[in-house]
């Protein structure tokens, strides 16, 4: 069968539309503000081997790593029609424990093996562990929440009640979690239904052929993009502020070797895995690299497994970018992934300086707050990542107060926060003049100030509090972020990573970093 370019475009959009519709279903039926308002979720379609065919425009850190979750499910569970597998174990295909993935098979041919898979991943606001929100200052994975290996949560169309009960009994907000799980199940049902409709219309052989062709097409375009990068060896190192425990200025290093239409990225010089929770599993490193090279490609090319084929990615077991079990990894997914992007872009800036922007804020400013809501007498768990400044580039200044790179969520509206949680939002504004100076200045960060209306506990995992986002081509660095606790009228400067109890009336203020400037 020869590739028809018109049909290739049709299937590119049909597969992407299935992923997008799954995301709409999940967003509209979820219970938690983190999913229905911030859209901290991702959906994608996979072939029979677990390779990604298409994704929705969701969260880069989810999507690049999700194929490993699907392949882990395939390797560990025997699927029958109507099944769904759940997992979150970072060392068996996951990222960090709050990100729970549901995988569903698509049977059409009558064979014993699925013809395709659909999957979605959603960040749950609490999955147990030592701190509300399950993003603690941990030293081992066991402290971060319930660890779910690949296991059936739906069997032949029926929810496995014993598995669901076990999970709900280990979280602080079981009603909300059950609602979000139901939304994830419905999203996969939508994906399975739409794929079956697609196969019924075109036939399994044709759909399978164009799924493979889309991966070949993405590979071809990626190789063409790499060919425009001058051959050579490029190096860059940046630093994590610390792990929240006893390590500071942890190096993240890459040696990028470009040769023809291939690129090798060697991260072995990065620091050893640390005591705190900023360790990343290898899938996170793969996600960050996939994101950067996809961003280099101009035009509407599908984001799928083909993009990684021209790339050789080398990590070192036992390092901060390929940690060993049972390392603490809650912050690696959200914070270390951002630094991997910064160092890969920094290396590329030596090769193609006119195409690479200065560093964006380089952190997700993770904030989790939990306790007992005095208004309702029920437990609550809030999680949010906060936007910041985007780096300036060769053609324009950086955007103010937006999510960038490995996060692609929305900001939670003030109304949704105050309705759902015992909070009063005191300040929510752009943090002016925090972008780096330059011909094209970096974007400014933001300020979010929340007054607590119930006693609770808070955990913050943030970066770029000491090591500023870098400028490029003579541009200035962005302004580092700040975390401030206001108690009884007194301001207390807090470090980038901290956990503390809060009293009713306390105020937490997060000031996010500005982006780096570009050009003198």
Buried (B, 14 or more C-beta within 10 A) or exposed (E): EEBEEEBBBEBBBBBBBBBBBBBBBBBEBBBBBBBBBBBBBBBBBBBBEBBBBBBBEBBBBBBBBBBBBBBBBBEBBEBBBBBBBBBBBBBBBBBBBBBBBBBBBBBBBEEEEBBBBBBBBBBBBBBBBBBBBBBBBBBBBEBBBBBBBBBBBBBEEEBBEEBBEEBBEBBBBBEBBBBBBBBBBBBBBBBBBBBBEBBEEBEBEBBBBBBBBBBBBBBBBBBEBBBEBEEEBBBBBBBBBBBBBEBEEBBBBBBBBBEEBBBBBBBBBBBEBBBBBBBBBBBBBBBBBBBBBBBBBEEEBBBBBBBBBBBEBEBBEEBBBBBEEBBBBBBBBBBBBBBBBBBBBBBBBBBBEEBBBBBBBBBBBBBBBBBBBEEEEEBBBBBBBBBBBBBBBBEEBBBBBBBBBBBBBEBBBBEBBBEBBBBBBBEBEBBEEBBBBBBBBBBBBBBBBBBBBBBBBBBBBBBBBBBBBBBBBEBBBBBBBBBBBBBEEEEEEBEBBBBBEBEEBBBBBBBBBBBBBBBE
